[in-house]
Amino acid sequence: MYAEENFLILKFSNAYLNWASRTPAFIPSLQNYKSPKYSFSLKKVLKKEKNGLAAIFLIFWLFQWSENVITQRKIFQLNLDFWFYAALVSSILYIILKILKKKKLLQTINR
């Protein structure tokens, strides 16, 4: 957190310090809430976050699989549990979104 704050101070200097003085670090204040400039776009979220979503579930599944390999010495045994299905579904979603993006069916305005 300190490294990030130092980076922001170096990059934005007084603009960041002014913002930080008005913005609580941990508990949000609804008193100074401002409506966002742009509306929420599910297409943009899917376009930008598909890699992270698939990676998270695959990594957790790999952690569980490696635990089974270490504790039970069964390399080729697959446990059909939550992490397996979450990794499978997120990987399929990733492939579908990648194809949609390649075919330009997931176009959004870059803001």
GUSEVEX-903561 format. One record per residue: residue number from 1; residue in one letter; chain; y, z, x of N, C-alpha, C in turn. Coordinates in steps of 0.05 Angstrom, whole numbers, plus 32768, in hexadecimal, padded with zeros to 4 digits. Example, Ala and Ser with C-alpha at 12.3 -4.5 7.8 and 13.67 -1.06 7.14 Angstrom:
ATOM; 1; a; A; 7F8E; 809C; 8108; 7FA6; 809C; 80F6; 7FBE; 809C; 8108
ATOM; 2; s; A; 7FD3; 808E; 8101; 7FEB; 808F; 8111; 8001; 809D; 8102
This chain:
ATOM; 1; m; A; 7FE8; 8000; 8010; 8000; 8000; 8000; 8019; 8000; 8012
ATOM; 2; y; A; 8018; 8010; 8027; 802F; 8011; 8039; 8033; 7FF6; 8047
ATOM; 3; a; A; 801E; 7FE9; 804F; 8020; 7FD0; 805D; 802C; 7FBB; 804A
ATOM; 4; e; A; 8024; 7FBB; 8031; 802E; 7FA8; 801D; 804C; 7FAE; 8018
ATOM; 5; e; A; 8053; 7FC7; 8017; 8070; 7FCE; 8012; 8081; 7FC5; 802A
ATOM; 6; n; A; 8077; 7FC9; 8042; 8085; 7FC0; 805A; 8088; 7FA2; 805A
ATOM; 7; f; A; 8073; 7F93; 8053; 8075; 7F76; 8051; 808A; 7F6D; 803D
ATOM; 8; l; A; 808B; 7F7A; 8026; 809E; 7F73; 8011; 80BB; 7F79; 801A
ATOM; 9; i; A; 80BE; 7F90; 8028; 80D9; 7F96; 8032; 80E2; 7F82; 8047
ATOM; 10; l; A; 80D0; 7F79; 8059; 80D7; 7F65; 806C; 80DD; 7F4A; 805F
ATOM; 11; k; A; 80CE; 7F43; 804B; 80D1; 7F29; 803E; 80E9; 7F28; 802C
ATOM; 12; f; A; 80EE; 7F3D; 801C; 8102; 7F3B; 8007; 8119; 7F4F; 800C
ATOM; 13; s; A; 8118; 7F60; 801F; 812C; 7F74; 8027; 8138; 7F82; 800F
ATOM; 14; n; A; 8153; 7F80; 800B; 8161; 7F8F; 7FF7; 8158; 7F89; 7FDA
ATOM; 15; a; A; 8150; 7F70; 7FD5; 8146; 7F69; 7FBA; 812E; 7F7A; 7FB3
ATOM; 16; y; A; 811B; 7F7D; 7FC6; 8103; 7F8D; 7FC1; 810B; 7FAA; 7FBE
ATOM; 17; l; A; 811C; 7FB4; 7FD0; 8124; 7FD1; 7FCF; 8132; 7FD8; 7FB5
ATOM; 18; n; A; 8143; 7FC6; 7FAB; 8150; 7FCA; 7F91; 813B; 7FCB; 7F7A
ATOM; 19; w; A; 8128; 7FB8; 7F7B; 8113; 7FB7; 7F67; 8102; 7FD1; 7F68
ATOM; 20; a; A; 80FB; 7FD9; 7F81; 80E9; 7FF0; 7F84; 80F7; 800A; 7F7B
ATOM; 21; s; A; 8112; 800B; 7F7E; 8120; 8023; 7F76; 8120; 8026; 7F57
ATOM; 22; r; A; 811E; 8010; 7F49; 811D; 8010; 7F2B; 8101; 8011; 7F1F
ATOM; 23; t; A; 80ED; 800C; 7F30; 80D2; 8008; 7F26; 80C0; 801F; 7F2F
ATOM; 24; p; A; 80B4; 802E; 7F1C; 80A1; 8043; 7F24; 8088; 8038; 7F32
ATOM; 25; a; A; 807F; 8046; 7F46; 8068; 803C; 7F56; 804E; 803E; 7F47
ATOM; 26; f; A; 8049; 8054; 7F38; 802F; 8058; 7F2C; 802F; 8058; 7F0E
ATOM; 27; i; A; 8041; 8066; 7F01; 8041; 8069; 7EE4; 8057; 8056; 7ED9
ATOM; 28; p; A; 804F; 8042; 7ECA; 8063; 802E; 7EC1; 8076; 803B; 7EAD
ATOM; 29; s; A; 808E; 8031; 7EAD; 80A3; 8039; 7E9A; 80A9; 8022; 7E87
ATOM; 30; l; A; 80A5; 8027; 7E6D; 80AA; 8012; 7E59; 80C7; 8011; 7E52
ATOM; 31; q; A; 80D7; 8023; 7E5C; 80F4; 8024; 7E57; 8102; 800B; 7E61
ATOM; 32; n; A; 80FA; 8001; 7E78; 8108; 7FEA; 7E84; 80F8; 7FD0; 7E81
ATOM; 33; y; A; 80E6; 7FCF; 7E6D; 80D5; 7FB7; 7E69; 80E5; 7F9F; 7E62
ATOM; 34; k; A; 80DF; 7F89; 7E6F; 80EB; 7F6F; 7E69; 80D5; 7F5B; 7E62
ATOM; 35; s; A; 80DA; 7F4B; 7E4E; 80C6; 7F37; 7E47; 80C2; 7F23; 7E5E
ATOM; 36; p; A; 80A9; 7F1A; 7E62; 80A4; 7F07; 7E77; 80B2; 7EEC; 7E72
ATOM; 37; k; A; 80B8; 7EDF; 7E88; 80C6; 7EC5; 7E86; 80B4; 7EB0; 7E7A
ATOM; 38; y; A; 809A; 7EB0; 7E81; 8087; 7E9D; 7E77; 8073; 7EAA; 7E65
ATOM; 39; s; A; 8068; 7E9B; 7E52; 8054; 7EA6; 7E41; 8039; 7EA6; 7E4F
ATOM; 40; f; A; 8027; 7EB6; 7E45; 800C; 7EB8; 7E51; 7FFD; 7E9E; 7E4C
ATOM; 41; s; A; 7FEF; 7E95; 7E61; 7FDF; 7E7C; 7E5F; 7FC3; 7E81; 7E68
ATOM; 42; l; A; 7FB0; 7E81; 7E55; 7F94; 7E85; 7E5C; 7F8A; 7E6F; 7E6E
ATOM; 43; k; A; 7F93; 7E56; 7E6A; 7F8B; 7E40; 7E7B; 7F93; 7E45; 7E98
ATOM; 44; k; A; 7FAB; 7E4F; 7E9C; 7FB4; 7E55; 7EB7; 7FA3; 7E6B; 7EC4
ATOM; 45; v; A; 7F9D; 7E80; 7EB5; 7F8C; 7E95; 7EBF; 7F71; 7E8B; 7EC7
ATOM; 46; l; A; 7F64; 7E7B; 7EB5; 7F4A; 7E70; 7EBC; 7F4B; 7E5E; 7ED4
ATOM; 47; k; A; 7F60; 7E4F; 7ED6; 7F63; 7E3C; 7EED; 7F66; 7E4B; 7F07
ATOM; 48; k; A; 7F75; 7E61; 7F07; 7F7C; 7E6F; 7F20; 7F67; 7E84; 7F27
ATOM; 49; e; A; 7F5A; 7E90; 7F14; 7F49; 7EA8; 7F1A; 7F2B; 7EA3; 7F19
ATOM; 50; k; A; 7F23; 7E8A; 7F15; 7F06; 7E85; 7F13; 7EF7; 7E8C; 7F2C
ATOM; 51; n; A; 7F03; 7E87; 7F44; 7EF5; 7E8E; 7F5D; 7EF0; 7EAC; 7F60
ATOM; 52; g; A; 7F04; 7EBB; 7F5A; 7F02; 7ED8; 7F5D; 7EEE; 7EE4; 7F49
ATOM; 53; l; A; 7EEE; 7EDA; 7F31; 7EDB; 7EE5; 7F1D; 7EBE; 7EDF; 7F25
ATOM; 54; a; A; 7EB9; 7EC7; 7F2D; 7E9D; 7EC0; 7F35; 7E96; 7ED0; 7F4E
ATOM; 55; a; A; 7EA8; 7ED2; 7F61; 7EA2; 7EE0; 7F7A; 7E9C; 7EFE; 7F76
ATOM; 56; i; A; 7EAB; 7F0B; 7F64; 7EA7; 7F27; 7F5F; 7E8A; 7F2C; 7F55
ATOM; 57; f; A; 7E82; 7F1D; 7F41; 7E67; 7F22; 7F35; 7E51; 7F1A; 7F49
ATOM; 58; l; A; 7E55; 7F05; 7F58; 7E41; 7EFD; 7F6C; 7E3F; 7F12; 7F81
ATOM; 59; i; A; 7E55; 7F1D; 7F8B; 7E54; 7F31; 7FA0; 7E46; 7F4A; 7F96
ATOM; 60; f; A; 7E4C; 7F53; 7F7E; 7E3E; 7F6B; 7F73; 7E21; 7F66; 7F6F
ATOM; 61; w; A; 7E1A; 7F4E; 7F66; 7DFD; 7F48; 7F64; 7DF0; 7F47; 7F7F
ATOM; 62; l; A; 7DFD; 7F3C; 7F93; 7DF2; 7F3B; 7FAE; 7DEF; 7F57; 7FBA
ATOM; 63; f; A; 7E01; 7F69; 7FB4; 7DFF; 7F85; 7FBC; 7DE6; 7F91; 7FB0
ATOM; 64; q; A; 7DE2; 7F8D; 7F96; 7DCB; 7F99; 7F89; 7DB1; 7F8C; 7F94
ATOM; 65; w; A; 7DB1; 7F72; 7F97; 7D99; 7F64; 7FA2; 7D92; 7F6E; 7FBE
ATOM; 66; s; A; 7DA7; 7F71; 7FCF; 7DA2; 7F7B; 7FEA; 7D98; 7F98; 7FEA
ATOM; 67; e; A; 7DA1; 7FA8; 7FD7; 7D97; 7FC3; 7FD4; 7D79; 7FC3; 7FCE
ATOM; 68; n; A; 7D72; 7FB1; 7FBB; 7D55; 7FAF; 7FB4; 7D44; 7FA5; 7FCC
ATOM; 69; v; A; 7D4F; 7F93; 7FDC; 7D41; 7F89; 7FF3; 7D3C; 7FA0; 8007
ATOM; 70; i; A; 7D51; 7FB0; 800B; 7D4F; 7FC6; 801F; 7D3D; 7FDC; 8015
ATOM; 71; t; A; 7D40; 7FE4; 7FFC; 7D30; 7FFB; 7FF2; 7D14; 7FF4; 7FEA
ATOM; 72; q; A; 7D0F; 7FDC; 7FDF; 7CF5; 7FD5; 7FD5; 7CE7; 7FBF; 7FE5
ATOM; 73; r; A; 7CF5; 7FB4; 7FF8; 7CEA; 7F9F; 800A; 7CDF; 7F87; 7FFB
ATOM; 74; k; A; 7CEC; 7F80; 7FE4; 7CE4; 7F69; 7FD4; 7CFB; 7F55; 7FD5
ATOM; 75; i; A; 7CF9; 7F41; 7FE6; 7D0F; 7F2E; 7FEA; 7D12; 7F1B; 7FD2
ATOM; 76; f; A; 7CFC; 7F13; 7FC6; 7CFD; 7EFE; 7FB1; 7CFC; 7F09; 7F95
ATOM; 77; q; A; 7CFF; 7F23; 7F92; 7CFF; 7F2F; 7F77; 7D1B; 7F2F; 7F6B
ATOM; 78; l; A; 7D1E; 7F23; 7F53; 7D37; 7F23; 7F46; 7D36; 7F37; 7F2E
ATOM; 79; n; A; 7D49; 7F49; 7F2E; 7D4C; 7F5B; 7F17; 7D5E; 7F4E; 7F03
ATOM; 80; l; A; 7D54; 7F49; 7EEB; 7D64; 7F3C; 7ED6; 7D75; 7F52; 7EC8
ATOM; 81; d; A; 7D8A; 7F5A; 7ED5; 7D9B; 7F6F; 7ECA; 7DB8; 7F65; 7EC6
ATOM; 82; f; A; 7DCA; 7F77; 7EC1; 7DE6; 7F70; 7EBC; 7DF2; 7F5F; 7ED2
ATOM; 83; w; A; 7DEE; 7F68; 7EEC; 7DFB; 7F5A; 7F02; 7DF0; 7F3E; 7F05
ATOM; 84; f; A; 7DD7; 7F3A; 7F00; 7DCB; 7F20; 7F02; 7DD7; 7F0D; 7EED
ATOM; 85; y; A; 7DD8; 7F16; 7ED4; 7DE2; 7F05; 7EBF; 7E00; 7F01; 7EC2
ATOM; 86; a; A; 7E0F; 7F16; 7ECB; 7E2C; 7F13; 7ECF; 7E31; 7EFE; 7EE5
ATOM; 87; a; A; 7E22; 7EFF; 7EFA; 7E25; 7EEB; 7F10; 7E1E; 7ED0; 7F06
ATOM; 88; l; A; 7E08; 7ECD; 7EF6; 7E00; 7EB3; 7EEC; 7E15; 7EA8; 7ED9
ATOM; 89; v; A; 7E1F; 7EB8; 7EC6; 7E33; 7EAE; 7EB3; 7E4D; 7EA7; 7EC1
ATOM; 90; s; A; 7E56; 7EB8; 7ED3; 7E6F; 7EB2; 7EE1; 7E6D; 7E9A; 7EF3
ATOM; 91; s; A; 7E55; 7E95; 7EFE; 7E51; 7E7D; 7F0F; 7E51; 7E64; 7EFD
ATOM; 92; i; A; 7E44; 7E65; 7EE7; 7E44; 7E4F; 7ED4; 7E61; 7E49; 7ECA
ATOM; 93; l; A; 7E70; 7E5E; 7EC3; 7E8B; 7E5B; 7EBB; 7E9C; 7E4F; 7ED1
ATOM; 94; y; A; 7E97; 7E58; 7EEA; 7EA5; 7E4C; 7F01; 7EA0; 7E2E; 7F03
ATOM; 95; i; A; 7E87; 7E26; 7F01; 7E81; 7E0A; 7F03; 7E8E; 7DFA; 7EED
ATOM; 96; i; A; 7E8D; 7E04; 7ED4; 7E99; 7DF6; 7EBE; 7EB7; 7DF3; 7EC2
ATOM; 97; l; A; 7EC4; 7E09; 7ECA; 7EE1; 7E08; 7ECF; 7EE8; 7DF5; 7EE6
ATOM; 98; k; A; 7ED7; 7DF5; 7EFA; 7EDC; 7DE3; 7F11; 7EDB; 7DC5; 7F08
ATOM; 99; i; A; 7EC7; 7DBF; 7EF7; 7EC4; 7DA4; 7EEC; 7EDC; 7D9D; 7EDB
ATOM; 100; l; A; 7EE4; 7DB0; 7EC9; 7EFB; 7DAB; 7EB8; 7F15; 7DA6; 7EC8
ATOM; 101; k; A; 7F17; 7DB5; 7EDE; 7F2F; 7DB2; 7EEF; 7F2E; 7D97; 7EFD
ATOM; 102; k; A; 7F17; 7D8F; 7F06; 7F14; 7D75; 7F14; 7F1A; 7D5E; 7F02
ATOM; 103; k; A; 7F12; 7D61; 7EE9; 7F16; 7D4C; 7ED5; 7F32; 7D4E; 7EC8
ATOM; 104; k; A; 7F42; 7D60; 7ED2; 7F5E; 7D65; 7EC9; 7F5F; 7D6D; 7EAC
ATOM; 105; l; A; 7F4B; 7D7B; 7EA2; 7F4B; 7D85; 7E86; 7F56; 7DA1; 7E85
ATOM; 106; l; A; 7F5C; 7DAD; 7E9B; 7F67; 7DC8; 7E9C; 7F83; 7DC8; 7EA8
ATOM; 107; q; A; 7F93; 7DB4; 7EA1; 7FAE; 7DB2; 7EAB; 7FC1; 7DC6; 7E9F
ATOM; 108; t; A; 7FD1; 7DD3; 7EAF; 7FE6; 7DE4; 7EA6; 7FFF; 7DDE; 7EB6
ATOM; 109; i; A; 8015; 7DE7; 7EAC; 802E; 7DE3; 7EBB; 802F; 7DF9; 7ED0
ATOM; 110; n; A; 8032; 7DF1; 7EE9; 8034; 7E05; 7EFF; 8050; 7E11; 7EFF
ATOM; 111; r; A; 8051; 7E2B; 7EFB; 806A; 7E39; 7EFB; 806B; 7E4D; 7F11
